[in-house]
Structure formats: C-alpha cells, structure tokens
Amino acid sequence: MKPIFTVDISVVCGEEVLMFRRSDTKKVFPGWLALPGGHIEAGEDPLSAAIREVHEEVGVLLPTTQVQLKFVAMHQHIDRNELFVVFGFLASVTTKPDVIVSSREGSATWMDKIQVMSKQEVFPPVKYYLPHMLGNKPGIIYNYSIWDDSQLVRVVSEKTDINS
C-alpha cells in the first residue's frame, strides 16, 4: 500500500478555529467538516504544503514563523485500503484575516473551539487531534492508527515528544 502524504492546519484566533467544509463532490471524505489541508505535492515539504493549502482553500497567507508542527500520524483506512501520512500544524493568529474565500474544494467558517468538539459532522481523525492542537499542549504526537469508514478502530501506537 503506497502512502498518501497530506497536511492539516488549524488556524486559531482567540477562542475560534478556522474549519473547512469539504465539498460533497470531493472524491475523498466528501461533506465532512475538517481543517484546511490536502495532499503534499511532489518536491514539496510538509510545512510548505500546509501554507499553500490554507492559501488555496481559504485565501489565508500564513508566514512560516506562525506555523508549528503538532502531530505526525499514519492512518490506515482499512475500508479504502489506503495509508494516509498526515502532518498536522497549528497557526495562531492575533486577528482574523479579512477575507475568507470558498473554493471548489469547499467553504471555510470560523467556529468556537468548544462548538467544534461537539459537532457530529467534524471529521473524526481531525476531532481526535484537536484537543492537543487547540489546548496548546506541548510536544508533537506521533501516531499510527487504524480507521474504518472514518471511525477509529484502534490506536496501534502513539507517543508524544514533549522536547519538541
């Protein structure tokens, strides 16, 4: 099974997080409320991919100095016979960007952090990491887990490097 390399990025302003509703026409995980993100392109590093994806999907341009790695996860989706390698980033901004755009990929909206955690339509892998990302917990999580129909089946291994 060839890995699929992707990025997710939580853009946070105060008590709100920028969420992204994936288009119902998306081939992969349609309709879910997720974070801005997507595939890492050939020759691209994960940080550059995260910054590019946020800009492409919602029109927000983030400097690298505002973005930090929070997790690296390998998600084996057994129903899809796919292995996603996900780099999760956090960007804290002091003011909300003036323009948030929608694209053919979906639409973005600011949501209260607590509200996000209570919504059923939040993509379960995203919801799994949000407490670590939004709670300003130290370190980087390294995870290998098994998923079926977007639901967690089992965490095979997980470690947190608090020295990062």
Secondary structure, DSSP 4 states (H G I P E B T S, - for coil): --EEEEEEEEEEETTEEEEEEE-TT-SSSTT-EE-SEEEPPTT--HHHHHHHHHHHHH-----GGGEEEEEEEEEEETTTTEEEEEEEEEEE-SS--S----BTTEEEEEEEHHHHHH-TTB-HHHHHHHHHHHTT--SEEEEEEEEETTEEEEEEEEEEETT-
